[in-house]
């Protein structure tokens, strides 16, 4: 029963008059919590001009029973020959997100006004692209999955595994994002020969270009480039390298733009690889790992960030080879958050029992650590160096090496941290992700810095819209 039936009917009449191709019906919609409701909805195409060509973009809008005081739920309705171009305004399931919807306010906001903004945004960033015949067959599976969610079947019922395209492929990883970092990760993993197959998901618009084109030209073995999320099916590890390149003005806007991007990616890769370890390399890594954990609903052990793995390996190398302090390097780690606030620390296994000896050892280590950290400051994190670090982590996970790495993991409960934040801490990694966290030497100064980082990260997370 629609609370404001007359107002709703008037709006639908305006839509029909302005866009006569739309058809109206009453169907069952399934919400995220599994509840269902019969809702009015209308489907049709909106005319879009992009790069000198005209397109008709198929959409479907669901009208909530509190309309016009609540915005409709908007989706793309692609055919089997169309792929969804995940972007600022569209997620992997075709859900449409627009400023007009976020700022919906009756009577200023109307359905016809919404459609006009939809057209304007789609003309800036086309939401669909044509699929090859082979990709179209796989796309029909995804469309079937989307239809079940939006046409009467609960999400839990529809999460059955879509048929695997990779029988016989044992160790498969997917790298999401075909920028410099994504390509560096692909090349590093291929060079380390740790995976039977590497899929590079290129979410950029248009045909393959730049680095992805070069990968195709020179035919790197066991590497597949795709724009279709179904290509990632049954991956053991999914590496996230994407970062939004929007025109955000503030640091918070930049992060929110990344969150919006992940909102369209994480549910899709999680659906196709439900047992994968998510390895986040996007910035800021601590926040984006938290976002990935929340959006995927994966256990905390299977969502990790690259964290300070690269810094830790460099730190240990400097101690051993430049400062000739090999004994100190054995249990040394860089922990905390990436950037200026990272701190050196040691595991607690070799702490002298005698308090005087322990204090002397700590003072000695602190002097050497300060020198090592000064050297470390001069080392930038270029794409290829991060790619090598990612390959190192993937190797430990796929081969179940039980090796210790400093990676971003849920820090709640460690060092009196009570908030859900991810910080880099030494962890034993295996096929299920984080197997165990390594106990660190108790150092009040280190704990204070970790608590400070946790506080600032948590404050930032509170301002984001997930």
Beta strands, then each sheet from edge to edge (+ up, - down):
strand 1: 23-30
strand 2: 36-50
strand 3: 53-63
strand 4: 73-76
strand 5: 82-84
strand 6: 128-130
strand 7: 172-176
strand 8: 197-201
strand 9: 223-226
strand 10: 237-240
strand 11: 277-280
strand 12: 303-305
strand 13: 332-335
strand 14: 343-346
strand 15: 403-410
strand 16: 422-430
strand 17: 433-437
sheet 1: 1+ 2- 3+ 4-
sheet 2: 5+ 6-
sheet 3: 9+ 8+ 7+ 10+ 11+ 12+
sheet 4: 13+ 14-
sheet 5: 15+ 16- 17+
end
